Amino acid sequence: MRRIFCGIDWAENHHDIALVDQDGDQVAKLRISDDSAGFHALLELLVRHGDSPKAPIPVAIETPRGLLVASLRATGREVYAINPLAAARYRDRSSVSRAKSDAADARVLANILRTDIKTHRRLPADSELGQAVAVLARAHQDAVWDKGQLVNRLRSHLREYYPAALTAFHGSGKLGLDSAHARIMLTAASTPTAAAKLTRSQIRSLLNQAGRLRRSLDDEIEHLREVFRAEQMRLLPMVEQAMGHQTAALLQQLYAACRSGDDLAEATEAAFLSHPDAQIITSLPGLSVMSGARVLAEIGDDRNRFADAKSLKAYAGAAPVTRASGRSHVVVARTVKNRRLASVGYMWAFAALRSPEPRIHYDRRRDTGERHTAALRNLFNKLLGCLYHCLQSRTPYDPECAFAHSLSLAA
């Protein structure tokens, strides 16, 4: 039987479909709408050209998400998300005139599978719960990043007219501008003039509304009162009042960002803890429930997704890249990677330093002359290998097995 390959050029309102056989001849093309009727038309076209549950036609598309991709994955077929940059390079192979059309792009995608299907990674067959954890964990990470941007905007704004607020709530050992105590205080006193008029009882009432402090309440009251009443430069009264209104608006956005982050964190933890991989993932040093959820979100629960631990390490950016040409031989950090997984990996490795075995491994790398960042990346690389082994064998983390070589060298 002829083998058929399908390419889909995705667009907002419609999608162009191209089918090619193993010889590169285009056997069909179609434009479908972005709705249920269009999806059924696509399935009918695939069936007419030999698609069946036992031998589904593989599909190439330039996006890994969306309703069309989700529906194709639900049929059990192999779906390949081709990077648009890679697709552009393949387009130059078939046309040097730089001509471009949606139908031609769909044909290029189909030919990518025909010629190089083994060099591209299909979308993983993650479980429904695994996909739900991925959605929630990524949404929470985005919420944390958005909150950080709002805090930076608020800090920059306060520096222009209200430096006492930064003295009180920004810096090492301070409550932080995103804390409930800082938000309540700045909402009640959005200008230096209003803050200077706060009495001890008013400050006490505001701090109590925000919740319990980790430090002495009386000491914090005296500290805030001293900061707010200290002499400082002021804007003109009407200008200061206008700046206060802008602060109030920024605080409302920060309140919403904090609430959404808390809600997403709660939903993420609940979904992750109900996943069968949660106990194994959190058994590794440095991984909490939230960071473990982020790791699961990026690696998924399809055990056939990565051929070996090396593939996982390359995907995460933990494995270095060797560039050798002639007499030149350079080993550098990997830049093409899953940035979300690399981000949580840095925090994971840093938190793991509180455990003795990872700390010994890190110190040994530092003793060889590696910088802090390189040693942490190497530790992340080591921990990923441990995680891959634990998930494949369905066994919890064992430090004596994972770091046996490092412990023998330390002894």
C-alpha positions in Angstrom: 0.0 0.0 0.0 1.1 3.6 -0.7 2.0 5.5 2.4 0.3 8.9 2.7 1.5 11.9 4.7 -0.6 14.9 5.6 0.4 18.5 6.0 -1.8 21.2 7.5 -1.1 25.0 7.1 -2.8 26.4 10.2 -4.6 29.8 10.1 -7.1 31.6 12.3 -10.2 31.1 10.2 -9.3 28.2 7.8 -6.7 25.5 7.3 -5.1 24.2 4.0 -4.6 20.5 3.8 -2.2 18.6 1.5 -1.7 14.9 1.1 1.4 13.4 -0.5 2.5 9.8 -1.2 5.9 8.2 -0.6 7.1 9.4 -4.0 6.3 13.0 -3.2 3.3 13.3 -5.5 0.4 15.4 -4.2 -2.7 13.2 -4.1 -5.2 15.6 -2.6 -5.6 19.1 -1.3 -8.4 20.8 0.6 -9.2 24.0 2.5 -11.3 23.5 5.6 -13.0 25.8 8.0 -11.9 26.2 11.6 -14.9 24.4 13.1 -16.4 21.0 13.7 -17.6 20.7 10.0 -14.1 21.4 8.8 -12.6 18.8 11.1 -15.0 16.1 9.8 -14.2 17.1 6.2 -10.5 16.5 7.1 -11.3 13.1 8.5 -13.3 12.1 5.5 -10.5 13.1 3.2 -8.0 11.0 5.2 -10.3 8.0 5.1 -10.7 8.2 1.3 -6.9 7.9 1.1 -6.4 4.9 3.3 -6.6 6.2 6.9 -7.7 3.6 9.4 -7.5 3.0 13.2 -4.7 0.5 12.6 -2.7 2.6 10.2 -3.6 6.3 10.8 -2.1 8.9 8.5 0.5 11.0 10.3 0.0 14.8 10.3 2.4 17.7 10.3 1.3 21.2 11.6 3.2 24.3 12.8 1.5 24.6 16.2 1.3 22.1 19.1 -1.9 23.6 20.6 -5.4 24.5 19.7 -8.7 22.6 19.2 -7.7 21.2 15.8 -4.5 19.7 17.2 -6.3 18.4 20.3 -9.0 16.7 18.1 -6.3 15.1 15.9 -4.5 13.8 18.9 -7.7 12.3 20.2 -8.0 10.2 17.1 -4.8 8.4 18.2 -2.7 9.4 15.2 0.8 10.7 15.2 0.9 14.5 15.1 4.2 16.4 14.5 4.5 20.0 15.5 7.1 21.4 13.1 8.9 24.6 14.1 8.0 27.4 11.7 11.7 28.2 11.3 12.4 24.7 10.3 9.5 24.7 7.9 10.8 27.9 6.3 14.2 26.2 5.6 12.4 23.2 4.0 10.4 25.7 1.8 13.7 26.9 0.3 14.4 23.4 -0.8 11.4 23.2 -3.1 11.4 26.8 -4.4 14.2 29.4 -4.8 11.8 32.1 -6.1 10.6 32.8 -2.5 7.0 32.2 -3.7 4.7 31.4 -0.8 1.1 30.3 -0.5 -0.9 28.5 2.2 -1.5 25.4 -0.1 2.2 25.2 -0.9 3.1 25.5 2.8 0.8 22.5 3.6 2.6 20.5 0.8 5.9 21.4 2.3 4.8 20.2 5.8 3.6 16.9 4.3 6.9 16.4 2.5 8.8 17.0 5.7 7.2 13.9 7.2 7.8 12.0 3.9 11.6 12.7 3.9 12.6 13.3 7.5 9.9 11.9 9.8 12.5 10.2 12.0 14.3 13.5 12.8 11.2 15.2 14.2 9.5 14.4 17.5 5.8 13.7 17.5 3.5 15.3 20.1 3.5 13.1 23.3 0.6 11.0 24.1 0.1 12.5 27.6 -2.9 11.5 29.7 -5.8 13.8 30.2 -4.7 14.5 33.8 -1.2 15.2 32.6 -2.4 17.7 30.1 -4.6 19.4 32.8 -1.5 19.7 35.1 0.4 21.3 32.2 -2.3 23.9 31.6 -2.5 24.8 35.2 1.2 24.8 36.0 2.0 27.0 33.0 -0.9 29.4 33.8 0.4 29.7 37.3 4.0 30.3 36.1 2.6 33.0 33.7 0.7 34.6 36.7 3.9 34.7 38.8 5.7 36.4 35.9 2.9 38.9 35.4 2.9 39.7 39.1 6.6 40.3 39.0 6.1 42.8 36.2 3.4 44.6 38.1 5.6 44.8 41.2 8.4 46.3 39.1 6.1 48.9 37.6 4.8 49.8 41.1 8.3 50.0 42.5 9.4 52.3 39.6 6.3 54.5 40.1 6.8 54.8 43.9 10.5 55.8 43.4 9.3 58.9 41.5 7.3 60.4 44.4 7.1 58.0 47.5 10.6 56.7 48.4 9.4 56.0 52.0 7.2 53.2 50.7 10.3 51.5 49.1 12.2 52.0 52.4 9.4 50.3 54.2 8.5 47.5 51.9 11.3 46.8 49.4 14.7 45.2 50.0 16.3 42.4 52.0 14.4 41.5 55.2 11.4 43.7 54.2 7.8 42.6 53.7 7.9 43.1 49.9 5.6 45.2 47.7 3.6 42.2 46.8 2.8 41.2 50.4 -0.7 41.6 51.8 0.7 44.0 54.4 2.3 46.3 51.9 -0.8 46.3 49.6 -3.1 47.2 52.5 -0.9 50.0 53.8 -0.4 51.5 50.4 -4.1 51.3 49.6 -4.9 53.2 52.8 -2.0 55.7 52.4 -1.2 56.1 48.7 0.7 59.3 49.2 3.5 60.4 51.6 1.2 63.0 53.1 -1.4 60.4 54.0 1.2 58.0 55.3 2.7 60.6 57.6 -0.7 61.1 59.2 -1.2 57.5 60.2 -1.4 56.9 63.9 0.0 53.8 65.7 -3.5 52.4 66.2 -4.3 52.8 62.5 -1.1 51.1 61.4 -1.8 48.3 63.9 -5.4 47.9 62.5 -4.1 47.8 58.9 -1.4 45.2 59.7 -3.8 43.0 61.6 -6.2 43.0 58.6 -3.4 41.7 56.4 -2.7 38.8 58.7 -0.1 37.7 61.2 3.4 39.0 61.0 6.5 36.8 61.4 8.2 39.6 63.4 7.1 41.6 66.4 4.0 43.7 65.6 5.0 46.6 67.9 8.5 46.7 66.3 7.0 46.8 62.8 4.6 49.6 63.8 7.4 51.8 65.2 9.5 51.1 62.1 6.8 52.1 59.7 5.8 55.2 61.7 9.5 56.3 61.7 9.9 55.7 58.0 6.6 57.5 57.0 7.3 60.5 59.2 10.9 61.0 58.2 11.8 64.1 56.2 11.8 63.6 52.5 11.3 65.5 49.2 7.7 66.0 48.1 5.9 66.8 44.9 3.4 69.6 44.7 0.2 68.6 46.5 -2.0 68.2 43.4 0.7 66.3 41.5 1.3 64.0 44.5 -2.5 63.3 44.7 -2.5 62.4 41.0 0.4 60.0 41.6 -1.5 58.5 44.5 -4.4 57.7 42.2 -2.1 56.0 39.8 -0.7 54.0 42.7 -4.2 52.9 43.6 -4.8 51.7 40.1 -1.6 49.7 40.1 -2.5 48.2 43.4 -5.8 47.0 42.1 -4.0 45.2 39.2 -1.6 43.7 41.8 -4.5 42.5 44.0 -6.0 40.7 41.0 -2.7 39.2 40.0 -2.1 37.9 43.5 -5.6 36.4 43.8 -5.4 34.7 40.4 -1.9 33.4 41.3 -3.2 32.0 44.6 -6.2 30.4 42.9 -4.1 28.8 40.2 -1.6 27.5 42.7 -4.3 25.8 44.7 -5.8 24.2 41.5 -2.3 23.2 40.3 -1.4 21.5 43.6 -4.7 19.6 43.7 -4.3 18.3 40.1 -0.6 17.4 40.6 -1.1 15.5 43.8 -3.8 13.4 42.2 -1.3 12.3 39.5 0.4 8.9 39.9 3.8 10.4 39.2 3.5 13.0 41.9 4.9 10.8 44.7 8.0 9.8 42.6 8.7 13.4 41.4 8.5 15.0 44.8 10.8 12.3 46.3 13.7 13.9 44.5 15.6 16.5 46.6 14.7 20.2 45.9 11.3 19.5 44.3 8.3 20.8 46.1 4.7 20.2 45.0 4.6 23.4 42.8 8.0 22.9 41.3 7.2 19.2 40.8 4.0 20.2 39.0 6.0 22.4 36.6 8.5 19.6 35.9 5.6 17.2 35.1 3.9 19.9 32.9 7.0 20.1 30.7 8.1 16.5 30.5 4.6 15.0 30.5 3.7 11.4 31.5 4.2 9.7 28.1 7.1 7.3 28.9 7.9 6.9 25.2 8.4 10.6 24.6 12.2 10.5 25.3 14.3 7.7 23.9 16.8 8.0 26.8 17.9 10.3 29.6 20.2 12.2 27.2 17.2 13.2 25.1 15.5 14.6 28.2 18.6 16.5 29.3 19.0 18.0 25.8 15.3 19.0 25.8 15.7 20.8 29.2 18.9 22.5 28.2 20.9 20.8 30.9 23.3 19.0 28.5 26.0 21.2 26.9 26.5 21.5 23.1 29.8 20.7 21.4 30.9 22.8 18.4 33.8 21.2 16.6 35.2 22.3 13.3 38.8 21.8 12.2 41.0 22.8 15.1 38.2 24.5 16.9 36.5 22.5 19.7 34.2 24.4 22.1 31.7 23.2 24.6 29.0 25.8 25.4 25.6 25.9 27.2 22.6 24.9 25.1 20.4 27.9 24.1 17.7 26.0 22.2 15.7 24.4 25.0 12.4 24.3 26.9 12.8 27.6 28.7 10.1 26.8 31.2 11.8 23.6 32.2 15.2 25.3 32.3 13.8 28.0 34.6 12.4 25.5 37.1 15.5 23.5 36.8 17.7 26.3 38.1 15.5 26.6 41.2 15.3 22.9 41.6 19.1 22.5 41.6 19.5 25.4 43.9 17.0 24.0 46.4 18.6 20.6 46.2 21.8 22.0 47.7 20.2 21.6 51.1 20.5 17.9 50.7 23.9 16.3 51.5 24.4 14.2 48.3 23.6 17.0 45.8 25.7 19.4 47.8 28.7 17.1 47.6 28.3 16.8 43.9 28.0 20.6 43.5 31.1 21.2 45.7 33.1 18.7 43.7 32.3 20.6 40.5 33.2 23.9 42.1 36.5 22.5 43.3 37.4 21.7 39.6 37.1 25.4 38.8 33.5 25.6 37.5 31.5 28.7 38.2 28.3 28.6 40.3 26.0 28.7 37.2 27.8 25.9 35.4 28.0 23.7 38.6 24.2 24.2 39.1 23.5 23.3 35.5 25.6 20.1 35.9 23.7 19.3 39.1 20.4 19.9 37.2 21.7 17.5 34.5 22.4 14.9 37.1 19.0 15.2 38.8 17.2 14.9 35.4 19.0 11.6 34.8 17.8 10.4 38.3 14.3 11.6 37.5 14.2 9.8 34.2 15.4 6.5 35.8 12.9 6.8 38.7 9.9 7.4 36.3 10.9 4.7 33.9 11.4 2.1 36.7 8.5 3.5 38.9 10.7 3.7 41.9 11.3 6.6 44.3 14.5 8.5 44.6 17.4 6.7 46.3 20.4 9.0 47.1 22.8 6.2 47.6 22.1 4.9 44.2 21.8 8.2 42.4 25.0 9.8 43.8 27.1 6.7 44.5 30.0 7.8 42.3 30.1 11.3 43.9 29.9 9.9 47.4 32.7 7.4 46.7 34.9 10.3 45.4 34.1 12.4 48.5 35.0 9.6 50.8 
